[in-house]
Amino acid sequence: MCKPLDAIDRRIIVATQAGLPLLAEPYAAIAAQLGLQTDEVLQRVAALQADGVIRRVAAVPNHYALGYRANGMSVWNVTDGRIVELGRQVGGLDYVSHCYQRPRHLPLWPYNLFAMVHGRSREDVEEKVGAIADLLGSHCRGHEVLYSKRILKKTGLRIKE
Amino acid sequence: MDSVDCNIVNQLQEGLPVCARPFDDVAAQLDIPVDELLARLQRLLDDKLLSRFGPMYNAESMGGALSLCAMQVPPDRFDAVAAQVNAFAEVAHNYERDHLLNMWFVIATEHPAQAVAVISDIEQQTGCRVYDMPKQEEFFIGLKLAV
């Protein structure tokens, strides 16, 4: 994060966090709505992306509706010295959405690499988990796949104006 | 979904340039007019094949904190504890998972100190230990589903 968000950045975020208007010139519409110049909106959105506040401007698929009905949180006990290199490889796989290094909690929780794996069925997920196991090879000392049994709560992340 | 829709879903997951007319290049690549691309995009959203389209914001880069937490909840108290945990506005997602650690939730706050306070409140109210697993490194976010 390079610099804190100012009031105009926050207004742009609030105006776009539910999505971008589906118009040929969407930023002009945002600018008109906020009483700003289009160029200023474009510069600020570009700066937010350069700073990592915006990952990318993209479509988010509804994986369930697209036929990817199974997902498993695969967790791996990976050699610490290799985790950045291997984490990038796992994160680069098409069927992995979120991929993070997280702290172990020994002895209960020895896993330090988390990769959410999506598939068309549980068998499909297991096959992909097997491919990750092959990729990690001897640098992995164990893994598990946790399937969700129930969604207890799911709300979007929203910032306030 | 026809093959054009599939190409739209595949292409638009990659991200669009930030410019005055961001859809022009993709429409040209798909060999369809921009208006058709926008109409198809609207239908994919209406049909919920896409859950959203627009900037993907990163909470941590906005100064906020996001942590994954797990708890080992006694089965006979599971629903009561779920209600206690879900009552916190800072708990964004909560899943029951098939494991000794059977409750997994995400805490999202605008400031990291708030997350620490929420975790301590949850431990006090539920009597269960919260295993806090904040991310230490991020390798990728987003899915590149081929359809």
Interface residues (C-beta under 8 A of the other chain):
Chain A: M1 P4 L5 I13 T16 Q17 A18 G19 L20 L22 L23 A24 E25 P26 Y27 A28 T38 L42 V45 A46 L48 Q49 D51 G52 V53 I54 R55 R56 V57 A58 A59 V60 P61 N62 H63 A65 L66 G67 Y68 M73 I83 V84 G87 R88 V90 G91 G92 D94 Y95 V96 S97 H98 C99 Y100 Q101 R102 P103 H105 L108 W109 F114 H118 E144 L146 Y147 S148 K149 R150 I151 L152 K153 K154 T155 G156 L157 I159
Chain B: I8 V9 L12 Q13 E14 G15 L16 V18 C19 A20 R21 P22 F23 D24 V34 D35 L38 L41 Q42 L44 L45 D47 K48 L49 L50 S51 R52 F53 G54 P55 M56 Y57 N58 A59 E60 S61 M62 G63 G64 L66 L68 A70 Q72 A82 V85 N86 V91 A92 H93 N94 Y95 E96 R97 D98 H99 L100 L101 M103 W104 F105 A108 E110 Y131 D132 M133 P134 K135 Q136 E137 E138 F139 F140 I141 G142 L143 K144 L145 A146 V147
